[in-house]
C-alpha cells in the first residue's frame, strides 16, 4: 500500500521505522540547501568567473588606455553605439571645420552664394555650399569618398585642401579601427567555448580498485581542438600552521584520460579521471563528508582552434552537491554500420548509472585493503617438530639407571624401566583430536 506523508494512517511500528529514515532525509536536504547558500561559485557552469573588481584606483583611465580590449569585451549594444558615434562625431567635427572655412572666406554671404557667383565672379573654397547642412553633406562625401559630383574643393583655399586630406586619412583610420574591433569581437576564441561541453555532474566511484573522480568533456564541432589538455583545481578553505586562514586556497588535481595523461586526442567525448591517492586533497573525503564539505572543483579545457589557430579556454565547476557518489557515465560512442563511421549520441552525455561503491574515504579503503592483503603469521613452537614424525628413543638416567622412550602416553612418569622401551616407528600422538 501507499504510506501517506502525514503518518496518521500508518501503524505505530511503521512510524517508528520511518522516523530515522525521514530524519536522515531531512538532514540530507538541509545539508544540500545549506551547501548551496553558504558556498557560492567562483566559476559559473557556463565558464564565466563570478568575480567583480571594486575600489580600483583610476579604473576608468586604465580602461581607456586599453580601449581596444575594452571595446572587444563590452556587450554588442555598446560596441555598435561606439561604432555609430565615432562616425557621426567625425562627420560633425569636420562639418564645423568646413563651415568655419566657408564663413571666414566669405562664401556664405548673400552676394557670394552659388546662384549669384556667376554675376559676382566669386570663387568659393567649396562649390555649392549654402549652409551648415551642405557642409555636413560635404564632410560625409569627403570622408567616405562618395563623390556625387555636385560639391568639390577649389584652388582658392589651401586650408581647404589640407582639411580634405586630413579628413580622408582620419576616416580611413576610424573605419579600420572599428572594423578591426567588430572582426575581433566576432572571431573571439571565447565564442568557440559555446560548443565545448562539460557534464552536468561529476561522478565518484571505483576504477581498477582505486577511488576516482570522473567528469566528461565533449566537442560538438567537427573541427577539432589541437593540443587539448585538461586541468582541474580544488578551491577550499585552508588554515596554515601559523593560524592564517586562506579562504580560497587552490589545490591542483592531477587529471588525465585513463592513463593519467592530461593531453588528449579530442575527437569524441572523453571521461577525465582524477585518481584519489595519498597525493590528492580528496584522500580523506568519504560519502558522509561529501554532504557537509564546502569546496568547488574548477575544470579547465585548453587548446588551439583548428580552423583559426587561436587559443581557447573552456571552464566549468562542480560543487559537492553536483558530485554523484557511486555512479559512472554511460557510453555514448557506437559504430554505425550503414554509414561506416562512429556515431556520438549527445543525448547520453549527462547520463549515469549506479555502481557498487564503498562509502569509505580513499584513505580508509587503502587501510582496509592493506589489512586484508597482509598474511596472518601462525604461532610456531620454540622447538619445531612435527607431531606425526616418529620419535627416536632418547635415554635418560633414572633412579634405577635405566632408559625409557619419550612417549607421552606410554611413559607418564619421569622415569621408567628399560624393558618398556617403545619402538622407534610409534608416533608421538595417537589421536590428532587431542592436540
C-alpha positions in Angstrom: 0.0 0.0 0.0 1.0 3.7 -0.1 2.1 5.4 3.1 1.0 9.0 3.3 3.5 11.6 4.4 1.4 12.7 7.4 1.8 9.3 9.1 -1.7 9.5 10.6 -2.9 6.3 8.8 0.3 4.3 9.4 0.7 1.9 12.3 2.9 2.7 15.2 5.6 0.2 14.1 5.6 1.8 10.7 6.1 5.3 12.0 8.9 4.1 14.3 10.6 2.5 11.3 10.2 5.6 9.1 11.3 8.1 11.7 15.1 7.6 11.4 14.8 7.5 7.6 12.8 10.8 7.5 15.4 12.3 9.9 18.2 11.3 7.5 16.4 12.7 4.5 15.7 16.0 6.3 19.4 16.2 7.3 20.5 15.4 3.7 18.1 18.1 2.3 19.2 20.6 4.9 22.9 19.9 4.0 22.3 20.4 0.3 20.4 23.6 0.8 23.0 25.0 3.3 25.8 24.0 1.0 24.1 26.0 -1.8 23.6 29.0 0.4 27.0 29.0 2.1 29.2 28.1 -0.9 28.9 30.4 -3.9 30.5 29.6 -7.1 33.8 31.0 -8.2 33.2 29.8 -11.8 29.7 29.5 -13.2 28.6 26.5 -15.1 28.9 28.4 -18.4 32.5 29.3 -17.6 32.0 32.9 -16.5 34.1 33.9 -13.5 32.0 35.1 -10.7 34.4 37.9 -9.8 33.7 41.6 -9.8 36.6 44.1 -9.0 35.8 47.1 -6.9 37.6 50.2 -5.5 40.2 50.1 -8.3 42.2 53.3 -8.4 41.9 55.2 -11.7 39.8 52.4 -13.1 38.3 54.4 -16.0 41.6 55.8 -17.1 43.1 52.3 -17.2 40.2 51.0 -19.3 40.5 53.9 -21.7 44.3 53.3 -22.0 43.4 49.8 -23.2 40.5 50.9 -25.4 40.7 48.1 -28.0 40.4 45.3 -25.4 37.6 47.3 -23.6 35.6 47.6 -26.8 36.1 43.9 -27.6 35.0 42.8 -24.1 31.9 45.0 -23.8 28.5 44.0 -24.9 27.4 44.3 -28.6 25.0 47.1 -28.0 27.8 49.3 -26.6 30.1 48.3 -29.4 27.6 49.3 -32.0 26.9 52.5 -30.2 30.6 53.4 -30.2 30.8 52.4 -33.8 28.0 54.7 -34.8 29.1 57.6 -32.6 32.6 57.5 -33.9 31.5 58.1 -37.4 28.8 60.7 -36.5 31.2 62.6 -34.3 33.9 62.7 -37.1 31.3 63.9 -39.6 30.0 66.7 -37.3 33.6 67.7 -36.3 34.7 68.2 -39.9 31.4 69.8 -40.9 32.1 72.5 -38.3 35.6 72.9 -39.8 34.2 73.2 -43.3 31.6 75.8 -42.2 34.3 77.9 -40.5 36.4 77.8 -43.7 33.4 78.9 -45.8 32.4 81.5 -43.3 35.9 83.1 -42.9 36.3 83.1 -46.7 33.0 84.8 -47.2 31.3 82.1 -49.2 28.1 82.3 -47.0 27.5 86.0 -47.7 24.4 86.8 -49.7 26.2 88.1 -52.8 28.6 85.1 -52.8 26.0 82.3 -52.7 26.1 79.8 -55.6 23.3 81.3 -57.5 25.0 84.7 -57.6 28.6 83.6 -58.0 28.5 83.9 -61.8 27.3 87.5 -61.6 29.9 88.4 -58.9 32.6 86.2 -60.4 33.3 84.7 -56.9 35.3 81.5 -56.5 34.4 79.8 -53.2 36.6 77.3 -51.3 33.9 74.6 -51.8 31.4 74.7 -54.6 27.7 74.5 -53.9 27.9 75.2 -50.1 24.9 77.1 -48.9 24.7 76.5 -45.1 25.8 74.1 -42.3 23.7 71.3 -43.8 25.6 71.4 -47.1 28.9 71.5 -45.1 27.8 68.3 -43.3 27.0 66.6 -46.6 30.3 67.6 -48.0 32.0 66.2 -44.9 30.3 62.8 -45.3 31.2 62.7 -49.0 34.8 63.6 -48.4 35.4 61.1 -45.5 33.9 58.1 -47.4 34.9 59.2 -50.9 31.4 59.1 -52.2 31.9 61.8 -54.8 28.4 62.8 -56.1 30.0 65.5 -58.2 27.9 68.5 -57.0 30.4 69.6 -54.4 34.2 69.8 -54.6 37.1 71.9 -53.3 38.8 74.6 -55.4 42.4 76.0 -55.6 41.2 79.2 -53.9 41.7 78.0 -50.3 44.9 76.0 -49.4 43.5 75.3 -46.0 40.5 73.6 -47.6 42.9 71.2 -49.4 44.7 70.4 -46.2 41.5 69.7 -44.3 40.3 67.5 -47.1 43.5 65.4 -46.9 43.3 65.2 -43.1 39.7 64.1 -43.1 40.4 61.4 -45.7 43.2 60.0 -43.5 41.1 60.2 -40.3 38.2 58.4 -42.0 40.4 55.6 -43.1 41.8 55.2 -39.6 38.4 55.2 -37.9 37.0 52.7 -40.3 39.9 50.4 -40.0 39.8 50.6 -36.2 36.1 49.9 -35.9 36.2 47.1 -38.5 39.0 45.5 -36.6 37.0 45.7 -33.4 34.0 44.1 -35.0 36.1 41.3 -36.6 37.9 40.6 -33.3 34.6 40.5 -31.5 33.1 38.1 -34.0 36.1 35.8 -34.1 36.8 35.7 -30.4 38.0 32.3 -29.1 35.6 32.7 -26.3 32.7 32.0 -28.6 34.3 28.7 -29.6 33.8 27.5 -26.0 30.0 27.6 -26.5 30.4 24.3 -28.5 32.7 22.7 -25.8 30.6 20.8 -23.3 31.2 19.6 -19.7 29.0 17.1 -18.0 26.3 18.4 -15.6 27.6 16.3 -12.7 30.8 14.6 -11.7 31.0 11.0 -10.5 33.0 9.3 -7.8 33.4 5.6 -8.0 36.0 2.8 -8.1 38.2 2.1 -11.1 40.8 -0.6 -11.0 40.4 -0.8 -7.3 41.1 3.0 -6.7 38.7 5.7 -5.9 38.4 8.1 -8.8 36.7 11.4 -9.6 35.2 11.4 -13.1 33.8 14.1 -15.3 33.1 14.2 -19.1 34.2 16.7 -21.7 32.9 16.9 -25.3 33.1 18.9 -28.5 30.1 19.4 -30.8 32.0 20.6 -33.9 33.9 18.5 -36.4 36.8 21.0 -36.4 38.9 19.7 -33.5 40.8 21.3 -30.7 44.5 20.8 -31.3 46.8 20.1 -28.3 43.8 19.8 -26.0 44.7 19.3 -22.3 42.6 19.4 -19.2 43.3 20.8 -15.8 41.4 20.7 -12.5 41.7 22.7 -9.3 40.1 22.3 -5.9 39.2 25.5 -4.2 38.5 25.3 -0.4 39.5 26.9 2.9 42.9 26.1 4.4 44.4 27.0 7.7 48.2 27.3 7.9 50.4 26.2 10.8 50.6 29.8 12.0 46.8 30.0 12.1 46.4 32.1 8.9 43.1 31.4 7.1 43.2 31.1 3.4 39.5 31.1 2.3 40.2 30.3 -1.4 43.2 28.1 -1.5 43.7 26.3 -4.8 44.8 22.7 -4.8 45.9 21.2 -8.2 44.3 17.9 -9.1 46.2 15.5 -11.3 43.7 14.6 -14.1 44.1 12.6 -17.2 42.4 10.2 -19.6 42.7 6.6 -18.2 46.5 6.5 -18.2 46.8 9.9 -16.4 47.9 12.0 -19.3 46.2 15.4 -19.4 46.8 15.9 -23.2 44.0 14.1 -25.1 43.2 13.3 -28.7 39.9 15.1 -28.6 37.8 13.5 -31.4 34.8 12.5 -29.3 33.6 13.0 -25.7 36.0 11.7 -23.1 35.8 10.9 -19.5 38.6 12.5 -17.5 39.8 10.7 -14.4 41.4 12.0 -11.2 42.8 9.2 -9.1 42.3 9.8 -5.4 45.5 8.7 -3.8 47.7 9.9 -1.0 48.7 13.0 -3.1 45.2 14.1 -3.7 43.4 16.6 -1.5 40.3 14.4 -1.6 42.1 11.5 0.0 40.1 11.8 3.3 36.8 12.5 1.7 34.0 10.0 2.4 30.4 9.8 1.4 29.3 11.3 4.7 31.9 14.1 4.4 30.6 14.9 0.9 27.3 16.0 2.3 28.8 18.7 4.6 32.0 19.7 2.9 32.3 23.1 1.2 34.6 23.3 -1.8 34.5 23.8 -5.5 36.2 21.8 -8.3 37.1 24.0 -11.3 37.8 22.2 -14.5 39.6 23.8 -17.4 39.9 22.7 -21.0 42.6 24.5 -23.1 43.6 24.0 -26.7 44.2 25.6 -30.2 41.2 26.0 -32.5 42.0 24.1 -35.7 40.2 26.5 -38.1 41.6 29.8 -36.8 44.8 28.9 -34.9 43.7 30.8 -31.8 44.0 29.5 -28.3 40.7 28.9 -26.4 39.8 28.0 -22.9 36.6 26.5 -21.6 35.7 26.3 -17.9 33.1 24.8 -15.6 32.8 23.9 -12.0 31.3 21.3 -9.6 30.0 21.8 -6.1 29.8 18.9 -3.6 26.0 18.5 -4.3 26.9 18.0 -8.0 29.2 15.1 -7.3 27.4 11.7 -7.6 28.9 9.1 -5.2 28.7 5.6 -6.7 27.9 6.5 -10.3 29.6 6.1 -13.7 28.9 7.7 -17.1 27.1 5.7 -19.8 29.0 5.1 -23.1 27.8 7.2 -26.0 30.1 6.2 -28.9 28.8 3.5 -31.2 29.7 2.3 -34.7 27.1 2.9 -37.4 27.4 0.0 -39.9 25.3 1.7 -42.5 27.4 4.9 -42.7 30.6 3.2 -41.8 31.6 5.7 -39.2 31.4 6.2 -35.4 28.3 7.9 -34.1 28.1 10.0 -30.9 24.8 10.3 -29.2 24.9 13.5 -27.2 21.6 12.8 -25.6 23.5 10.4 -23.3 26.2 12.9 -22.5 25.0 13.5 -18.9 23.5 10.1 -18.3 25.0 8.0 -15.5 24.2 4.6 -13.9 24.8 3.4 -10.3 27.5 1.0 -9.3 28.6 -0.6 -6.1 30.9 1.8 -4.3 32.1 1.7 -0.7 31.2 4.7 1.4 34.7 5.0 2.9 37.3 7.5 2.0 40.2 6.5 -0.1 42.5 6.5 2.9 40.2 4.2 4.8 39.8 2.0 1.8 43.6 1.7 1.3 44.0 0.8 5.0 41.3 -1.9 4.8 42.9 -3.3 1.6 46.3 -3.4 3.2 45.0 -5.2 6.2 43.2 -7.8 4.0 46.3 -8.4 1.9 48.6 -8.9 4.9 49.0 -12.7 5.6 48.4 -14.0 9.2 51.7 -15.4 10.6 50.9 -18.7 12.5 52.3 -19.3 16.0 55.4 -21.6 16.0 56.7 -23.7 18.9 60.1 -22.9 20.4 61.4 -26.2 19.2 60.0 -27.0 15.8 58.9 -30.6 15.4 56.2 -32.5 13.5 53.6 -34.3 15.6 53.4 -37.1 13.1 57.1 -37.7 12.8 58.3 -40.9 14.7 60.4 -40.1 17.7 63.9 -41.5 18.1 64.2 -43.1 21.6 66.2 -41.0 23.9 67.8 -42.3 27.0 67.7 -40.7 30.4 69.3 -41.9 33.6 66.7 -42.6 36.2 66.8 -43.8 39.7 67.4 -47.4 38.7 69.9 -46.3 36.0 67.7 -47.5 33.1 66.5 -45.7 30.0 63.0 -45.1 28.5 61.4 -43.8 25.3 60.0 -40.2 25.1 56.3 -41.3 24.8 53.7 -39.1 26.5 51.2 -41.9 26.5 53.3 -44.9 27.4 55.6 -43.3 29.9 53.6 -41.0 32.2 56.3 -40.8 34.9 59.6 -39.1 34.8 61.4 -42.4 34.8 60.6 -46.0 33.7 62.2 -49.4 33.3 64.4 -50.2 30.3 62.1 -53.0 29.4 59.3 -50.6 28.5 61.2 -49.1 25.5 58.8 -48.0 22.7 59.6 -48.9 19.2 61.0 -46.2 17.0 58.2 -46.4 14.5 55.5 -45.5 17.0 54.1 -42.0 16.5 54.3 -39.4 19.2 50.5 -38.8 19.3 47.9 -41.5 18.5 44.9 -39.2 18.2 45.2 -35.8 16.5 42.0 -34.6 18.1 43.8 -34.4 21.4 46.0 -31.6 20.0 
